[in-house]
Amino acid sequence: MVSREWSNLTNDVRAKILEHQTSAPVKLSALARALGVCLKAATLPAGISGEIRPDPENAGKFLIRVNRHDAGNRQRFTVAHEIGHFLLHSDQIGDGIKDDVLYRSNLSDRREAEANRMAADLLMPEHLIDEWLERARLLRVEDVVGYLAAQFEVSEASMKIRLGLA
């Protein structure tokens, strides 16, 4: 099931995203480039997982910085979350949005939840989930959540939420 946020994107934006959702794991750096967003790993202050702000080197563009010290799966969700802010809230980014480890920022909880739902749509698109669920079934995988989380390079908690199990 796709989110309301995904459904509200323009057809052109959805098509651009779908071009990068051909296999798991989704290549977020390529997606960010296609959307015109620069992505950099950085050492961020303690407790900050990522941020999106205007790119000081490219007028009119945005820069996402992700905390290089976070685990890989966490970095992937953070990048997808910040892309979610770009897609949904670019008019509200102002000088920048910093998200802490609980994905809270200076935006409302509603906007953070919207960015989280978009992140799930970006990282774990429904068509790829269905494809990998079928593979798991054919292979008689016992730990389906763990298997899918590994294929999509996301946490098991994220995958449980995506599958409606949490």
C-alpha positions as CSV (number, residue, x, y, z in Angstrom):
1,M,0.0,0.0,0.0
2,V,1.4,3.4,-1.0
3,S,1.1,6.5,1.2
4,R,-1.1,9.5,0.7
5,E,2.1,11.4,0.2
6,W,3.2,9.2,-2.7
7,S,-0.2,9.5,-4.3
8,N,0.0,13.3,-4.1
9,L,3.3,13.6,-6.0
10,T,3.1,14.7,-9.6
11,N,3.2,12.0,-12.3
12,D,6.5,13.3,-13.5
13,V,8.1,13.1,-10.0
14,R,6.7,9.6,-9.4
15,A,8.0,8.5,-12.8
16,K,11.5,9.8,-12.0
17,I,11.5,7.9,-8.7
18,L,10.2,4.7,-10.3
19,E,13.2,4.8,-12.7
20,H,15.4,4.3,-9.6
21,Q,13.2,1.6,-8.0
22,T,14.0,-1.2,-10.4
23,S,15.8,-3.4,-7.9
24,A,16.5,-3.8,-4.2
25,P,18.1,-2.1,-2.5
26,V,17.0,1.2,-4.1
27,K,20.0,3.3,-5.0
28,L,19.3,6.5,-3.1
29,S,22.4,8.4,-4.2
30,A,21.3,8.0,-7.8
31,L,17.8,9.0,-7.0
32,A,19.0,12.1,-5.1
33,R,21.1,13.2,-8.1
34,A,18.1,12.6,-10.5
35,L,16.1,14.9,-8.2
36,G,18.8,17.5,-8.3
37,V,19.8,17.1,-4.6
38,C,23.4,16.8,-3.5
39,L,24.1,14.1,-0.9
40,K,27.1,14.1,1.4
41,A,28.2,12.0,4.4
42,A,29.4,14.2,7.2
43,T,30.3,14.3,10.9
44,L,27.2,15.9,12.4
45,P,26.7,16.9,16.0
46,A,25.8,14.2,18.5
47,G,22.2,13.1,18.2
48,I,21.7,14.5,14.7
49,S,21.1,11.9,12.0
50,G,20.7,14.1,9.0
51,E,19.8,17.5,7.6
52,I,18.6,19.1,4.4
53,R,19.3,22.8,3.6
54,P,20.0,25.0,0.7
55,D,23.2,24.0,-1.1
56,P,25.7,26.9,-0.5
57,E,27.6,25.8,-3.6
58,N,24.6,25.5,-6.0
59,A,22.1,28.3,-5.9
60,G,18.5,27.0,-5.9
61,K,19.5,23.4,-5.1
62,F,19.4,21.5,-1.8
63,L,22.1,19.5,0.1
64,I,21.4,16.5,2.3
65,R,24.0,15.7,4.8
66,V,23.8,12.3,6.6
67,N,25.8,11.4,9.8
68,R,28.6,9.2,8.6
69,H,28.9,7.6,12.1
70,D,25.3,6.1,12.0
71,A,24.8,2.5,10.9
72,G,24.4,1.9,7.2
73,N,20.7,1.0,7.4
74,R,20.1,4.1,9.6
75,Q,21.9,6.3,7.0
76,R,19.7,4.9,4.2
77,F,16.5,5.7,6.1
78,T,17.8,9.2,7.0
79,V,18.6,10.0,3.4
80,A,15.2,8.7,2.3
81,H,13.6,10.8,5.1
82,E,15.4,13.9,4.0
83,I,14.5,13.3,0.3
84,G,10.9,13.0,1.7
85,H,11.3,16.5,3.1
86,F,12.6,17.7,-0.2
87,L,9.7,16.2,-2.1
88,L,7.0,17.3,0.3
89,H,8.2,20.3,2.2
90,S,10.8,22.1,0.0
91,D,8.9,25.4,0.5
92,Q,9.4,25.0,4.3
93,I,13.0,24.1,4.5
94,G,14.2,27.7,4.8
95,D,17.7,27.7,6.2
96,G,17.6,24.0,6.8
97,I,15.9,21.1,8.7
98,K,18.0,19.0,11.1
99,D,16.5,15.7,12.1
100,D,17.6,14.1,15.4
101,V,17.9,10.4,15.9
102,L,14.1,10.1,16.4
103,Y,13.5,12.0,13.1
104,R,12.2,15.1,15.0
105,S,13.0,18.5,13.7
106,N,11.8,22.1,13.9
107,L,8.8,21.0,11.7
108,S,5.6,19.6,13.1
109,D,5.2,16.0,14.1
110,R,2.8,15.7,11.2
111,R,5.4,16.8,8.7
112,E,7.9,14.4,10.2
113,A,5.4,11.5,9.9
114,E,4.8,12.5,6.2
115,A,8.6,12.4,5.6
116,N,8.8,9.0,7.3
117,R,6.0,7.6,5.1
118,M,7.6,9.0,2.0
119,A,10.9,7.4,3.1
120,A,9.2,4.0,3.3
121,D,7.7,4.5,-0.2
122,L,11.2,5.3,-1.5
123,L,13.1,2.6,0.2
124,M,10.5,-0.2,0.1
125,P,8.3,0.3,-3.0
126,E,5.3,-1.9,-3.1
127,H,6.1,-3.6,-6.4
128,L,9.6,-4.6,-5.1
129,I,8.2,-5.8,-1.8
130,D,5.7,-8.0,-3.7
131,E,8.4,-9.4,-5.9
132,W,10.7,-10.2,-2.9
133,L,7.8,-11.7,-0.9
134,E,7.2,-14.1,-3.8
135,R,10.9,-15.0,-3.8
136,A,10.8,-15.6,-0.1
137,R,7.7,-17.8,-0.5
138,L,9.4,-19.9,-3.3
139,L,12.5,-20.3,-1.2
140,R,10.5,-21.2,1.9
141,V,12.3,-18.5,3.9
142,E,11.4,-18.8,7.6
143,D,12.4,-15.3,8.7
144,V,10.7,-13.3,6.0
145,V,11.1,-9.9,7.8
146,G,14.8,-10.5,8.3
147,Y,15.2,-11.7,4.7
148,L,13.4,-8.7,3.2
149,A,15.2,-6.2,5.5
150,A,18.5,-7.6,4.3
151,Q,17.5,-7.3,0.6
152,F,16.3,-3.7,1.0
153,E,19.1,-2.7,3.4
154,V,16.6,-1.4,6.0
155,S,16.1,-2.3,9.7
156,E,13.8,-5.1,10.6
157,A,11.6,-2.6,12.5
158,S,11.1,-0.6,9.3
159,M,10.3,-3.7,7.3
160,K,7.7,-4.8,10.0
161,I,6.0,-1.4,9.7
162,R,6.1,-1.6,5.9
163,L,4.5,-5.0,6.0
164,G,1.9,-4.0,8.5
165,L,3.2,-6.3,11.2
166,A,3.9,-3.6,13.7
